[in-house]
């Protein structure tokens, strides 16, 4: 599943594990890919890529 960037992934994983236990246990969770949280790309003056895109769009 893909999780929104606004979700606390640690709390969400705990909730899923709690549900598995409530369902009677013996349920295994496998992660195909599990990455640490990376914040969203900033769309402000601190991002040179965004500034280049914004400048090009503003010129159009």
Order of alpha helices (4+ residues) and beta strands (2+ residues): alpha-alpha
